[in-house]
Amino acid sequence: MADTPFSNLFGQSPVRPIQDHIKLAHQCAELLDDFFEASVDNNWETASQVYDRITELEHAADDAKNNLRSNLPNSLMMPVDRGDLLLLVTKQDEIANFTKDIAGIMLGRKMRFPDSLIDQVRSFIKTTIDTSAQAVTAVNEMDELLELGFKGRILDVVHNLIDQLNRLEHENDEQQIQIRAALFEIEEQLPPVEVMFLYKIIEWIGELADSAQSAGGKLQLLIAR
């Protein structure tokens, strides 16, 4: 991202670090697909390698988050509130955190979804990753929003991006409902503890998408103000 008039006049803009942070978080989410496929194949060696990469990226996202928080001035010479930016970063960070938690529990317990649910969960994960990717696309427009003073055509572009983000998250919610119902139909055939953890993983995959959608929601608040 090129320097904007804001960064030229008032120092380093926080926009680039925010954009870099969500890219790291999304890279975590993207690896959930590889991890899931390894679990389907009962290939826990590959799953472990993917988890290690997720952990590296999650740590990098944490470092980026902490650096941003430490270096963000208490008073910004920008048309945005410091607290709103920090809330945006918090939601972005949850994308990486939920990915690590999902992969960590599944790896630790060598969890594999029942065959009858695999296609549904695969689609569910894809929509979750798509939701995260859409959040990245929306946040990447922040520099132009600042450049143009939150005015003009860019507002329509960002609103459309956030509308699509909301649609993806709604689709994700519907998929979660369907998977939970399908699991309910077969849960008596499974060990109770396994069922409990399967529901938890389904919930966290949905929460990952919710966090991505919430990041877009925080961006929408910035526009509204």
C-alpha positions in Angstrom: 0.0 0.0 0.0 1.4 3.4 -0.9 1.6 6.1 1.7 -1.6 8.1 1.9 -1.8 11.8 2.7 -2.7 10.8 6.3 0.6 8.9 6.7 2.6 11.6 5.0 1.2 14.3 7.4 0.9 12.4 10.6 3.3 9.5 10.4 2.9 5.8 9.8 -0.7 4.9 9.2 -2.0 1.9 11.1 -3.9 0.7 8.1 -1.1 -1.4 6.6 -0.4 -3.3 9.8 -4.1 -4.0 10.2 -4.2 -5.4 6.6 -1.1 -7.5 7.2 -2.6 -8.9 10.4 -5.8 -10.1 8.8 -3.8 -11.7 6.0 -1.9 -13.7 8.6 -5.2 -14.7 10.3 -6.7 -15.7 7.0 -3.7 -17.8 6.1 -4.4 -19.8 9.3 -8.0 -20.3 8.2 -7.0 -21.5 4.7 -5.0 -24.3 6.3 -8.2 -25.7 7.9 -9.1 -27.3 4.6 -5.8 -29.2 4.4 -6.1 -30.2 8.1 -9.6 -31.5 7.6 -8.6 -33.6 4.6 -5.7 -35.1 6.5 -8.1 -36.0 9.3 -10.5 -37.6 6.8 -7.6 -39.8 5.6 -6.5 -40.6 9.2 -3.2 -39.1 8.2 -2.2 -37.6 11.5 1.4 -37.1 10.5 0.3 -34.7 7.8 -2.3 -33.2 10.2 0.4 -32.5 12.7 2.5 -30.8 10.1 -0.4 -28.6 9.1 -1.1 -27.8 12.7 2.5 -26.7 13.2 2.1 -24.3 10.3 -1.2 -23.0 11.7 0.6 -22.4 15.1 3.4 -20.5 13.4 1.0 -18.3 11.6 -1.2 -17.8 14.7 1.9 -16.7 16.7 2.9 -14.3 13.9 -0.6 -12.9 14.0 -0.3 -12.5 17.8 3.0 -10.6 17.3 1.5 -8.4 14.7 -1.5 -7.7 16.9 0.7 -6.9 19.9 3.0 -4.6 17.9 0.0 -2.8 16.5 -1.5 -2.3 20.0 1.8 -1.1 21.4 2.5 1.4 18.6 -1.0 2.7 18.0 -1.1 6.3 19.3 -3.8 7.2 21.9 -4.9 10.0 19.7 -5.0 9.4 15.9 -4.9 12.3 13.4 -7.3 10.3 11.3 -11.1 10.1 10.9 -11.3 6.9 12.9 -11.4 6.0 16.5 -8.5 4.1 18.1 -10.9 1.9 20.1 -12.7 1.0 16.9 -9.5 0.0 15.2 -8.5 -2.2 18.2 -11.9 -3.9 18.2 -11.4 -4.6 14.5 -8.0 -6.2 15.2 -9.5 -8.3 18.0 -12.1 -9.8 15.7 -9.4 -10.4 13.1 -7.3 -12.2 15.7 -10.2 -14.5 16.5 -9.9 -16.0 13.0 -6.5 -17.3 13.8 -7.3 -18.3 17.3 -10.4 -20.4 16.4 -8.4 -22.1 13.6 -5.7 -23.1 16.0 -8.2 -24.3 18.6 -10.1 -26.4 16.1 -7.0 -28.1 14.7 -5.5 -28.5 18.2 -8.4 -30.4 19.6 -8.9 -32.6 16.5 -5.2 -33.5 16.4 -5.0 -34.1 20.2 -7.9 -36.5 20.1 -7.3 -37.7 16.6 -10.9 -36.8 15.8 -12.5 -37.8 12.5 -16.0 -36.8 11.5 -18.3 -39.7 10.7 -18.4 -40.6 7.0 -22.0 -39.5 6.6 -21.1 -35.9 7.6 -17.8 -35.5 5.7 -19.2 -33.8 2.6 -21.3 -31.5 4.6 -18.4 -30.5 6.9 -16.2 -30.1 3.9 -18.6 -27.6 2.4 -19.1 -25.9 5.8 -15.3 -25.4 6.1 -15.1 -24.0 2.5 -17.8 -21.4 3.3 -16.0 -20.5 6.5 -12.8 -19.9 4.5 -14.7 -18.0 1.9 -16.1 -15.8 4.6 -12.6 -15.1 6.0 -11.3 -14.3 2.5 -14.2 -11.8 2.0 -13.2 -10.1 5.3 -9.7 -9.7 3.9 -11.0 -8.2 0.7 -13.1 -5.7 2.7 -10.3 -4.7 5.1 -8.0 -4.2 2.1 -10.2 -1.3 1.0 -9.4 0.7 4.2 -6.5 2.6 2.7 -8.7 3.9 -0.2 -11.4 4.8 2.3 -9.0 6.9 4.2 -7.5 8.3 1.0 -10.9 9.5 -0.2 -12.1 10.6 3.3 -14.8 8.0 3.5 -16.6 9.6 0.5 -17.6 8.7 -3.0 -17.7 5.5 -5.0 -15.5 3.5 -2.5 -18.3 3.6 0.0 -20.6 1.7 -2.3 -17.8 -0.8 -3.1 -17.2 -1.5 0.6 -20.9 -1.7 1.4 -21.3 -4.3 -1.3 -18.3 -6.3 0.0 -19.7 -6.3 3.5 -23.2 -7.3 2.1 -21.5 -10.3 0.5 -19.7 -11.0 3.7 -23.0 -11.1 5.6 -24.5 -13.4 3.0 -21.6 -15.9 3.3 -21.9 -15.8 7.1 -25.6 -16.5 6.9 -25.0 -19.4 4.5 -22.5 -20.7 7.0 -25.1 -20.4 9.8 -27.5 -22.5 7.7 -24.9 -25.1 7.1 -24.1 -25.4 10.8 -27.8 -26.0 11.6 -28.0 -28.7 9.0 -24.8 -30.4 10.2 -25.9 -30.3 13.8 -29.2 -31.9 12.8 -27.4 -34.6 10.9 -25.2 -35.3 13.8 -28.2 -35.5 16.1 -29.6 -38.3 13.9 -26.6 -40.5 14.5 -25.2 -39.4 17.8 -26.6 -42.5 19.6 -24.3 -44.6 17.5 -21.2 -42.7 18.7 -19.3 -42.5 22.0 -20.9 -39.7 24.1 -17.6 -37.9 24.6 -16.9 -38.0 20.9 -20.3 -36.5 20.2 -19.6 -33.7 22.7 -16.4 -32.8 21.0 -17.9 -33.0 17.5 -20.5 -30.5 18.5 -17.8 -28.2 19.9 -15.8 -28.4 16.7 -18.9 -27.6 14.6 -19.6 -24.6 16.9 -16.0 -23.3 16.6 -16.0 -23.6 12.8 -19.1 -21.4 12.8 -17.5 -19.0 15.3 -14.6 -18.6 13.0 -16.9 -17.4 10.2 -18.7 -15.2 12.8 -15.4 -13.5 13.7 -14.7 -12.8 10.0 -18.2 -11.3 9.6 -17.7 -9.3 12.8 -14.5 -7.8 11.4 -16.5 -6.6 8.5 -19.1 -5.2 10.9 -16.4 -3.2 12.7 -15.3 -1.8 9.3 -18.9 -0.8 8.6 -18.9 1.1 11.9 -15.9 3.0 10.9 -17.7 4.0 7.7 -20.8 5.0 9.6 -18.9 7.3 11.8 
